[in-house]
Amino acid sequence: MSVVKVPIIVCGAGSAGLCAATFMASAGIPAEHIKILERNAGPMEIGQADGVQCRTVEVFESFGLSEPLIKESYHVLEVCFWAEKEDSGATPKQLVRTRRTADTMPGLSHHPHVILNQARMNGMLLKKMHDEAGMEVEYGWNVSNVTVDFKGDPDFPCVVVAKRGIEGPETTMRARYVLGCDGAHSTVRRSLGYKMIGDSTDAVWGVMDVYPQTNFPDIRKKATLHTKSGNLMIIPREGDALVRFYIELQAGTIAKSIFAPYTMDIAETMWWSAYSIGQRLVDHFHKDYRIFLTGDACHTHSPKAGQGMNVSLQDGYNLGWKLAAILKGQAPSSILDTYCLERQKVAADLIEFDRFFSSIFSSKKVEHKPENFPEHFIKAGRYTAGLTAKYDDSVFTSTARSRSELARGLTVGMRFPSTQVVRLCDARAMQLVRAFPADGRWRIVVFAGDISTPTCSERLNNLADFLSSEAGPVSRITPSTADPDSVIEAILVLHSESGQIEQDQIPEHFTPVNGKWCIKDLFKTFVDCESYNSGHGHTYETYQIDKTEGAVVIVRPDHYISIISSLIDYDTINRFFEGFALTP
């Protein structure tokens, strides 16, 4: 019997698996190198998750998908907190709004927190990976076993046993790497003998998508209600009428009693489910750095804080670009230990946050008073926006070698925050991260200051000469037949008054000749200045970069900051890429 061999097998077409596959497709990995096996007969039709963090919108932006996502979604701008007024002898019950605040703190991200069904989000990823590489999900595959067997084939050591449909023949496949993206009841995890460690509570919650008939004033806002009858969270859904309720009920009560004295009738229930709260983390994230667990296969928690789909997506985002780099011969397989280093910490933080969040929301936790909940919620805003992940030092991240004082508004190991800049070639105001699509390339972002001054101009030209030279990292790790910016792309951000910089002042390294038509690329230089119609982005001020000294920021393909250095520290830049990059 012949054995199917493929570099990568993805078990499960949920958020993590699709995000990893989309990144690999966007980075130029051909469809025949990836096999995606999904148990269900077709794409997800009704998703359980709906909350889309700011960070997830940024991820979709890197795939060129933020515009349809933002257009189709419901924007959550305000959150309101309601509680039952302390009994003063008055009847009936009084339900009062205790506080209202912005759902996302201003300045956290250039994108909002939105609501969109997981099925629609998955559909966007499916279309993207098909458009980029012709990549498709193979539905109806039941994976029964996954192991590692180096003796049988050291080049394709991962063994996946599966069959298509109930009556289909059993098929054995081999792969270089396997991604276990098959959910909380993961077959991949069980095959490896790994356990989910953690606990659960006796609190049972219901979740339902409904069409409510009500006079409750905040039904189209995100809201929390704490009452003696139970607790409830409102999440308005996309469209004009659909609403999601997360409800914890004490025995013998019904949902409408929570809203009293407001009326609440349900015209139709579109979907519902029930769950008990549990926070669990797998005891191992990988097997021999060949099989990797992602998403719900390695961390489970309650859905109320809107983290699950988002964290799972970013597990796939983290793995996708690293696997692409390995398949393209740009990095060794040893870099995959950074997936476990980085995402296991994120998962542990998620479990702790969810345990705390569930505790303060639960009606049974008498130590948490309802009046304190808004303060806890607001303090958690940066976390719930998906913007607190900080990766420890590794081959990809170095706080120790960074000159962090050159850009105090940036943090090594955290995601690169965007600001508005003006593109030099066409005066277009845009977000800087729009220049960082998720295509697997590294970015050396050079903040050269005001190059109308001789010192800044000379420093920039010298850096450009180094980056272009044989001694620099760009020529050393870029194939001779490829475009000069195909592995490392240099981005230039200047500080100047509007209209004071000419194109001939820009070193050639930042305007490479590339593409099918061998045309000079003018889209890599930006200016921190007043735009014609969109104001001033104040990039240097936001990042706390001195316009006379400048800074160099190396940004990973997943938009996390690797290192910050000066414009004259060529050795730090070189040594960083020497730590992992392979020469062609």
C-alpha positions as CSV (number, residue, x, y, z in Angstrom):
1,M,0.0,0.0,0.0
2,S,1.4,3.4,-1.0
3,V,1.9,6.0,1.6
4,V,0.9,9.6,0.9
5,K,3.8,12.0,1.7
6,V,3.3,15.8,2.1
7,P,5.5,18.4,4.0
8,I,2.6,19.6,6.3
9,I,-0.6,18.0,7.4
10,V,-3.1,20.2,9.3
11,C,-5.6,18.2,11.3
12,G,-8.7,20.4,11.7
13,A,-10.0,23.4,9.7
14,G,-10.9,25.7,12.6
15,S,-9.5,29.1,13.4
16,A,-5.9,28.0,14.2
17,G,-5.6,25.6,11.2
18,L,-7.0,28.0,8.7
19,C,-4.9,30.9,9.9
20,A,-1.7,28.9,9.7
21,A,-2.6,27.7,6.2
22,T,-3.5,31.2,5.1
23,F,-0.2,32.5,6.3
24,M,1.7,29.8,4.5
25,A,-0.3,30.4,1.3
26,S,0.4,34.1,1.5
27,A,4.1,33.4,2.0
28,G,4.3,31.5,-1.3
29,I,4.0,27.9,-0.1
30,P,2.3,25.8,-2.9
31,A,-1.0,24.0,-2.2
32,E,0.6,20.6,-2.8
33,H,2.8,21.0,0.2
34,I,-0.1,21.3,2.7
35,K,-2.9,18.8,3.3
36,I,-5.8,20.1,5.5
37,L,-8.0,17.3,6.9
38,E,-11.3,18.3,8.4
39,R,-13.8,15.8,10.1
40,N,-16.9,17.7,9.1
41,A,-18.6,17.3,5.7
42,G,-18.2,20.9,4.8
43,P,-17.2,24.4,6.0
44,M,-18.6,25.7,9.2
45,E,-22.1,27.2,8.8
46,I,-22.9,28.5,12.2
47,G,-20.0,29.5,14.4
48,Q,-20.0,29.5,18.2
49,A,-17.4,32.3,18.6
50,D,-18.2,35.9,17.6
51,G,-16.0,38.4,19.5
52,V,-13.1,39.7,17.3
53,Q,-10.3,41.4,19.2
54,C,-8.5,44.5,17.9
55,R,-5.4,42.3,17.5
56,T,-7.4,39.8,15.4
57,V,-8.6,42.6,13.1
58,E,-4.9,43.6,12.7
59,V,-4.1,40.0,11.7
60,F,-6.9,40.1,9.1
61,E,-5.5,43.4,7.9
62,S,-2.1,41.8,7.3
63,F,-4.0,39.3,5.0
64,G,-5.8,42.1,3.2
65,L,-9.1,41.1,4.8
66,S,-9.8,43.9,7.3
67,E,-12.0,45.9,5.1
68,P,-14.7,43.2,4.5
69,L,-14.4,42.1,8.2
70,I,-15.0,45.7,9.4
71,K,-17.7,46.3,6.9
72,E,-19.7,43.2,7.7
73,S,-19.3,43.2,11.5
74,Y,-21.1,44.9,14.4
75,H,-18.8,47.5,16.1
76,V,-18.7,47.4,19.8
77,L,-18.0,50.9,21.0
78,E,-19.5,51.1,24.5
79,V,-20.0,48.7,27.4
80,C,-22.6,49.3,30.1
81,F,-22.8,47.9,33.5
82,W,-26.1,47.2,35.2
83,A,-26.8,45.9,38.7
84,E,-29.8,45.4,41.0
85,K,-30.1,48.2,43.4
86,E,-29.6,47.3,47.0
87,D,-32.8,46.5,48.7
88,S,-34.2,49.6,50.4
89,G,-37.6,48.1,51.0
90,A,-38.9,49.2,47.6
91,T,-40.7,46.9,45.3
92,P,-40.6,45.9,42.5
93,K,-36.9,45.2,41.9
94,Q,-34.8,48.2,40.6
95,L,-32.2,47.5,37.9
96,V,-29.9,50.4,37.3
97,R,-27.0,51.3,35.1
98,T,-24.0,51.8,37.3
99,R,-21.5,52.8,34.7
100,R,-20.7,53.1,31.0
101,T,-17.3,53.3,29.3
102,A,-15.6,52.8,26.0
103,D,-15.3,49.2,25.1
104,T,-11.7,49.6,24.0
105,M,-9.4,52.2,25.5
106,P,-8.5,55.0,23.0
107,G,-5.1,54.5,21.4
108,L,-4.8,50.8,22.0
109,S,-5.2,49.9,18.3
110,H,-6.1,51.6,15.0
111,H,-8.9,49.0,14.7
112,P,-12.0,48.5,16.8
113,H,-13.4,45.5,18.7
114,V,-16.0,44.0,16.4
115,I,-18.5,41.1,16.3
116,L,-18.7,38.7,13.4
117,N,-19.7,35.1,13.2
118,Q,-16.8,32.6,13.2
119,A,-18.2,30.9,10.1
120,R,-17.9,34.1,8.1
121,M,-14.4,34.7,9.4
122,N,-13.4,31.2,8.4
123,G,-14.9,31.8,5.0
124,M,-12.7,34.8,4.5
125,L,-9.6,32.7,5.3
126,L,-10.7,29.9,3.1
127,K,-11.1,32.3,0.1
128,K,-7.7,34.0,0.8
129,M,-5.7,30.7,0.9
130,H,-7.5,29.5,-2.3
131,D,-6.8,32.8,-4.1
132,E,-3.2,32.9,-3.0
133,A,-2.2,29.3,-3.6
134,G,-5.2,27.3,-4.7
135,M,-5.3,25.7,-1.3
136,E,-8.4,23.7,-0.3
137,V,-9.7,21.9,2.8
138,E,-10.3,18.2,2.4
139,Y,-13.6,17.5,4.2
140,G,-14.9,14.3,5.6
141,W,-11.6,12.9,6.9
142,N,-11.6,11.1,10.3
143,V,-8.1,11.1,11.8
144,S,-7.7,8.1,14.1
145,N,-4.0,8.2,15.0
146,V,-1.0,10.5,14.9
147,T,2.5,9.4,15.8
148,V,6.2,10.2,15.2
149,D,8.4,7.5,13.6
150,F,11.9,8.7,12.7
151,K,13.0,5.1,11.9
152,G,10.4,4.5,9.2
153,D,11.3,7.7,7.3
154,P,13.5,10.4,9.0
155,D,12.6,12.9,6.3
156,F,8.8,12.4,6.9
157,P,8.7,11.2,10.5
158,C,5.0,12.1,11.3
159,V,2.5,9.4,10.6
160,V,-1.2,10.2,10.3
161,V,-3.8,7.5,9.9
162,A,-7.2,8.6,8.6
163,K,-10.1,7.5,6.5
164,R,-12.5,9.5,4.4
165,G,-16.1,8.9,5.5
166,I,-17.4,6.0,7.6
167,E,-16.9,3.4,4.9
168,G,-13.7,4.7,3.3
169,P,-10.4,2.7,3.4
170,E,-7.9,3.6,6.0
171,T,-5.1,5.8,4.6
172,T,-1.6,6.3,6.0
173,M,0.1,9.6,5.4
174,R,3.5,10.9,6.3
175,A,4.5,14.5,6.9
176,R,7.5,16.5,8.0
177,Y,5.2,18.4,10.4
178,V,1.7,18.0,11.8
179,L,-0.6,20.6,13.3
180,G,-3.2,19.4,15.8
181,C,-5.9,22.0,15.2
182,D,-8.8,19.6,15.9
183,G,-10.5,21.2,18.9
184,A,-11.1,20.5,22.6
185,H,-11.7,16.8,21.9
186,S,-8.5,16.6,19.9
187,T,-7.6,13.2,18.4
188,V,-4.1,14.4,17.8
189,R,-3.7,15.1,21.5
190,R,-5.2,11.8,22.6
191,S,-3.0,9.9,20.1
192,L,0.1,11.5,21.8
193,G,-1.2,10.6,25.3
194,Y,-1.2,14.2,26.4
195,K,-3.5,15.4,29.2
196,M,-5.5,18.5,29.8
197,I,-4.5,19.8,33.2
198,G,-6.8,22.1,35.2
199,D,-10.2,22.3,36.8
200,S,-13.8,23.0,36.3
201,T,-16.6,24.5,38.5
202,D,-20.2,23.6,39.1
203,A,-21.4,26.8,37.5
204,V,-23.4,26.1,34.4
205,W,-23.9,28.8,31.8
206,G,-26.1,29.1,28.8
207,V,-25.3,30.9,25.6
208,M,-27.9,31.7,23.0
209,D,-28.3,33.8,19.9
210,V,-31.8,35.3,20.0
211,Y,-34.1,37.9,18.5
212,P,-35.3,39.8,21.6
213,Q,-38.5,41.8,22.0
214,T,-37.6,44.2,24.9
215,N,-37.6,47.7,26.2
216,F,-34.2,47.3,27.9
217,P,-32.4,50.4,26.7
218,D,-28.9,48.9,26.2
219,I,-29.9,45.9,24.1
220,R,-27.7,47.0,21.2
221,K,-24.7,47.6,23.4
222,K,-22.3,45.3,25.1
223,A,-23.7,45.1,28.7
224,T,-23.4,43.1,31.9
225,L,-26.2,42.6,34.4
226,H,-25.7,41.5,38.0
227,T,-28.9,40.6,39.8
228,K,-30.1,38.3,42.6
229,S,-31.9,36.3,39.9
230,G,-28.6,35.6,38.1
231,N,-26.0,37.3,35.9
232,L,-26.1,37.9,32.2
233,M,-23.9,39.4,29.5
234,I,-25.2,41.0,26.3
235,I,-23.2,40.9,23.1
236,P,-25.0,42.5,20.1
237,R,-24.5,40.5,16.9
238,E,-24.0,41.6,13.3
239,G,-27.1,42.9,11.6
240,D,-29.9,44.9,13.3
241,A,-31.6,42.5,15.6
242,L,-29.6,39.4,16.6
243,V,-28.2,39.4,20.2
244,R,-26.1,36.9,22.1
245,F,-26.8,36.2,25.8
246,Y,-24.4,34.6,28.2
247,I,-26.5,33.6,31.2
248,E,-25.8,32.1,34.6
249,L,-29.0,31.2,36.4
250,Q,-29.6,30.1,39.9
251,A,-32.0,27.1,40.2
252,G,-35.6,27.8,39.5
253,T,-35.2,31.2,37.7
254,I,-35.7,32.2,34.1
255,A,-33.8,34.7,31.9
256,K,-36.5,37.4,31.8
257,S,-36.3,37.7,35.6
258,I,-32.8,39.1,35.3
259,F,-34.1,42.0,33.1
260,A,-37.0,42.9,35.4
261,P,-38.6,45.4,35.6
262,Y,-37.8,45.7,31.9
263,T,-39.7,43.3,29.7
264,M,-37.9,40.5,27.7
265,D,-39.5,38.1,25.2
266,I,-37.7,36.0,22.7
267,A,-39.2,36.1,19.2
268,E,-36.9,33.4,18.0
269,T,-33.8,31.5,19.2
270,M,-31.3,31.0,16.4
271,W,-28.8,28.9,18.3
272,W,-28.1,27.9,21.9
273,S,-25.7,25.8,23.9
274,A,-24.8,25.2,27.6
275,Y,-21.4,24.7,29.2
276,S,-19.7,24.4,32.5
277,I,-16.8,26.6,33.2
278,G,-13.4,24.9,33.0
279,Q,-9.8,26.2,32.5
280,R,-7.4,23.5,31.3
281,L,-4.0,23.6,29.7
282,V,-2.3,20.6,27.9
283,D,0.8,19.2,29.6
284,H,2.8,19.3,26.3
285,F,2.5,21.6,23.3
286,H,4.6,19.4,20.9
287,K,5.9,16.0,20.2
288,D,9.6,16.0,19.2
289,Y,9.0,19.5,17.7
290,R,7.3,17.7,14.8
291,I,3.7,17.6,16.0
292,F,2.2,20.8,17.4
293,L,-1.0,21.4,19.3
294,T,-2.9,24.7,18.7
295,G,-6.1,26.4,19.8
296,D,-8.7,24.4,21.8
297,A,-6.6,21.3,21.4
298,C,-4.2,22.7,24.0
299,H,-6.2,25.3,26.0
300,T,-9.8,25.5,27.0
301,H,-11.7,28.1,28.9
302,S,-15.1,29.8,29.2
303,P,-16.3,31.9,26.2
304,K,-17.5,35.0,28.0
305,A,-14.4,37.1,27.6
306,G,-14.2,36.5,23.8
307,Q,-10.7,35.1,23.8
308,G,-10.9,31.6,22.4
309,M,-11.2,32.1,18.6
310,N,-8.8,35.0,18.9
311,V,-6.0,33.2,20.7
312,S,-6.5,30.1,18.5
313,L,-6.1,32.3,15.4
314,Q,-2.9,33.7,16.8
315,D,-1.5,30.3,17.6
316,G,-1.9,29.5,13.8
317,Y,-0.5,32.9,12.9
318,N,2.6,32.2,15.0
319,L,3.2,28.8,13.5
320,G,2.3,29.7,9.9
321,W,5.2,32.0,9.1
322,K,7.8,29.8,10.9
323,L,6.8,26.7,8.9
324,A,6.8,28.8,5.7
325,A,10.4,29.9,6.5
326,I,11.5,26.3,7.0
327,L,9.8,25.0,3.8
328,K,11.4,27.8,1.8
329,G,14.9,27.0,3.2
330,Q,15.2,30.3,5.0
331,A,15.5,28.9,8.6
332,P,16.2,25.6,10.3
333,S,13.6,23.5,11.9
334,S,15.0,24.4,15.3
335,I,13.2,27.7,15.2
336,L,10.0,25.8,16.0
337,D,10.9,25.6,19.7
338,T,9.9,29.3,19.8
339,Y,6.3,28.4,19.1
340,C,6.1,26.5,22.4
341,L,8.2,29.2,24.2
342,E,5.9,32.0,23.0
343,R,2.4,30.5,22.8
344,Q,2.5,28.2,25.9
345,K,3.0,31.4,28.0
346,V,0.2,33.1,26.2
347,A,-2.1,30.1,26.9
348,A,-1.1,30.0,30.6
349,D,-1.9,33.7,30.9
350,L,-5.3,33.1,29.1
351,I,-6.2,30.4,31.6
352,E,-5.3,32.6,34.6
353,F,-7.3,35.5,33.1
354,D,-10.3,33.4,32.4
355,R,-10.3,31.9,35.9
356,F,-10.3,35.5,37.3
357,F,-12.8,36.8,34.9
358,S,-15.2,34.0,35.4
359,S,-14.8,34.3,39.2
360,I,-15.7,38.0,39.3
361,F,-18.7,37.5,37.0
362,S,-20.2,34.5,38.8
363,S,-23.1,35.2,41.1
364,K,-21.9,32.5,43.5
365,K,-18.6,34.3,44.3
366,V,-19.8,36.5,47.2
367,E,-16.3,38.0,47.6
368,H,-16.8,39.9,44.3
369,K,-19.3,42.6,44.7
370,P,-21.2,43.7,41.5
371,E,-20.2,47.3,42.0
372,N,-16.5,46.3,41.6
373,F,-17.0,44.5,38.3
374,P,-16.7,47.6,36.1
375,E,-13.3,48.5,37.5
376,H,-12.0,45.0,36.9
377,F,-13.4,44.9,33.4
378,I,-11.8,48.3,32.5
379,K,-8.4,47.2,33.9
380,A,-8.6,44.1,31.7
381,G,-9.2,46.1,28.6
382,R,-5.7,45.8,27.1
383,Y,-5.8,42.0,27.6
384,T,-9.3,41.6,26.1
385,A,-8.2,43.6,23.1
386,G,-5.5,41.0,22.5
387,L,-2.6,43.4,23.0
388,T,-0.7,42.1,26.1
389,A,1.3,39.2,24.6
390,K,5.0,39.7,25.2
391,Y,7.4,37.1,23.9
392,D,10.5,36.2,25.9
393,D,14.0,36.4,24.4
394,S,14.9,33.8,21.8
395,V,16.6,33.7,18.4
396,F,13.7,35.9,17.2
397,T,13.6,38.4,20.0
398,S,16.3,40.1,22.0
399,T,15.6,42.6,24.8
400,A,19.2,42.1,26.0
401,R,20.8,43.3,22.8
402,S,18.3,46.1,22.1
403,R,18.7,49.8,22.6
404,S,15.2,50.2,24.0
405,E,15.8,53.8,25.1
406,L,15.9,54.8,21.4
407,A,12.2,54.0,21.0
408,R,10.5,54.0,24.5
409,G,7.1,53.8,22.9
410,L,7.8,50.4,21.5
411,T,8.4,47.2,23.4
412,V,10.7,44.4,22.2
413,G,8.7,41.1,22.2
414,M,5.3,42.8,21.7
415,R,3.4,43.6,18.6
416,F,4.4,46.6,16.5
417,P,1.6,49.2,17.1
418,S,0.6,51.2,14.0
419,T,0.4,55.0,13.5
420,Q,-0.6,57.1,10.6
421,V,2.2,58.1,8.2
422,V,2.3,59.8,4.8
423,R,3.7,57.8,1.8
424,L,6.3,59.9,0.1
425,C,5.6,58.9,-3.5
426,D,1.9,59.8,-3.6
427,A,1.2,61.8,-0.4
428,R,-1.2,59.1,0.8
429,A,-2.0,59.0,4.5
430,M,-2.1,55.4,5.7
431,Q,-1.4,53.2,8.6
432,L,2.3,52.1,8.8
433,V,1.5,48.4,9.3
434,R,-0.2,48.4,5.9
435,A,3.3,48.2,4.5
436,F,3.8,44.9,6.4
437,P,1.6,42.4,4.7
438,A,1.7,38.8,6.0
439,D,3.9,37.4,3.3
440,G,6.6,35.9,5.4
441,R,9.1,38.8,4.9
442,W,11.1,40.4,7.7
443,R,11.1,44.2,8.0
444,I,13.9,46.4,8.9
445,V,12.1,49.7,9.8
446,V,14.5,52.6,9.7
447,F,13.5,55.8,11.5
448,A,16.2,58.1,10.1
449,G,14.8,61.4,11.4
450,D,15.1,64.6,9.4
451,I,17.4,63.9,6.5
452,S,17.5,67.6,5.6
453,T,20.3,67.7,8.2
454,P,23.7,66.5,7.0
455,T,24.2,64.2,10.1
456,C,20.9,62.3,9.6
457,S,21.4,62.1,5.8
458,E,24.9,60.7,6.1
459,R,23.9,58.2,8.7
460,L,21.0,56.9,6.5
461,N,23.2,56.6,3.4
462,N,25.9,54.7,5.4
463,L,23.2,52.3,6.7
464,A,21.8,51.8,3.3
465,D,25.3,51.0,1.9
466,F,25.7,48.4,4.7
467,L,22.4,46.8,4.1
468,S,23.1,46.5,0.4
469,S,26.6,45.2,0.8
470,E,27.8,41.6,0.7
471,A,28.6,42.0,4.4
472,G,25.0,42.9,5.2
473,P,22.2,40.4,6.0
474,V,20.1,41.2,2.9
475,S,22.4,40.0,0.2
476,R,23.7,37.2,2.3
477,I,20.3,35.4,2.8
478,T,18.5,36.5,-0.3
479,P,18.7,34.1,-3.3
480,S,20.5,35.7,-6.2
481,T,17.6,35.1,-8.6
482,A,15.0,36.6,-6.2
483,D,14.0,40.2,-5.8
484,P,16.3,42.0,-3.4
485,D,13.4,42.6,-0.9
486,S,12.0,39.1,-1.1
487,V,13.3,38.0,2.3
488,I,14.1,41.2,4.2
489,E,12.3,44.4,3.3
490,A,13.7,47.8,4.3
491,I,11.1,50.4,5.3
492,L,12.0,54.0,5.7
493,V,10.2,56.4,8.0
494,L,11.4,60.0,8.0
495,H,10.5,63.1,10.1
496,S,9.9,66.3,8.1
497,E,7.5,69.0,7.2
498,S,5.1,68.2,4.5
499,G,6.6,68.5,1.0
500,Q,10.2,69.0,2.2
501,I,11.7,65.7,1.0
502,E,12.5,64.8,-2.6
503,Q,12.6,61.3,-4.0
504,D,16.3,61.7,-5.1
505,Q,17.2,62.0,-1.4
506,I,16.2,58.4,-0.7
507,P,19.0,55.8,-0.9
508,E,18.5,53.2,-3.6
509,H,18.3,50.4,-1.1
510,F,14.8,51.7,-0.1
511,T,13.7,51.9,-3.8
512,P,14.7,48.5,-5.1
513,V,14.0,47.4,-8.7
514,N,11.9,44.3,-8.6
515,G,8.8,42.5,-10.0
516,K,7.9,41.2,-13.4
517,W,8.5,44.6,-15.1
518,C,11.7,45.5,-13.2
519,I,10.2,48.7,-11.9
520,K,11.6,50.8,-9.1
521,D,9.5,50.3,-5.9
522,L,8.6,53.7,-4.5
523,F,6.2,52.4,-1.8
524,K,8.7,51.8,1.0
525,T,9.3,55.4,2.2
526,F,7.0,57.2,4.6
527,V,7.1,60.6,6.3
528,D,5.8,61.5,9.7
529,C,4.1,64.8,8.8
530,E,0.8,66.6,8.4
531,S,-1.3,64.9,5.7
532,Y,-3.6,66.8,3.3
533,N,-6.9,65.4,4.7
534,S,-6.2,63.2,7.7
535,G,-4.2,65.2,10.1
536,H,-0.8,64.3,11.7
537,G,0.0,60.8,12.9
538,H,2.8,61.9,15.3
539,T,4.7,58.7,14.7
540,Y,8.0,59.7,16.2
541,E,6.2,61.2,19.3
542,T,4.1,58.0,19.7
543,Y,7.1,55.7,19.5
544,Q,9.2,58.2,21.5
545,I,12.0,58.3,18.9
546,D,14.3,61.3,18.8
547,K,14.3,62.8,15.3
548,T,18.0,63.6,15.5
549,E,19.2,60.1,16.6
550,G,16.6,57.9,15.1
551,A,16.3,54.1,15.5
552,V,16.2,50.8,13.7
553,V,13.4,48.4,14.5
554,I,13.5,44.8,13.2
555,V,9.9,43.5,12.9
556,R,9.1,39.8,12.5
557,P,6.8,38.5,9.8
558,D,4.0,38.3,12.4
559,H,4.5,42.0,13.4
560,Y,6.2,41.4,16.7
561,I,9.3,43.5,17.5
562,S,12.5,41.5,17.5
563,I,15.1,44.1,18.3
564,I,15.7,47.9,18.5
565,S,19.1,49.3,17.6
566,S,20.8,52.5,16.4
567,L,21.4,53.3,12.8
568,I,25.2,52.8,13.2
569,D,25.1,49.5,15.1
570,Y,25.6,47.2,12.0
571,D,27.0,44.4,14.2
572,T,23.7,44.0,16.1
573,I,21.7,43.8,13.0
574,N,24.0,41.3,11.4
575,R,24.3,39.1,14.4
576,F,20.6,39.0,14.9
577,F,20.0,37.5,11.4
578,E,23.0,35.2,11.8
579,G,21.3,33.6,14.8
580,F,18.7,31.8,12.6
581,A,18.8,32.7,8.9
582,L,20.1,30.2,6.4
583,T,22.1,31.2,3.3
584,P,20.6,30.0,0.0
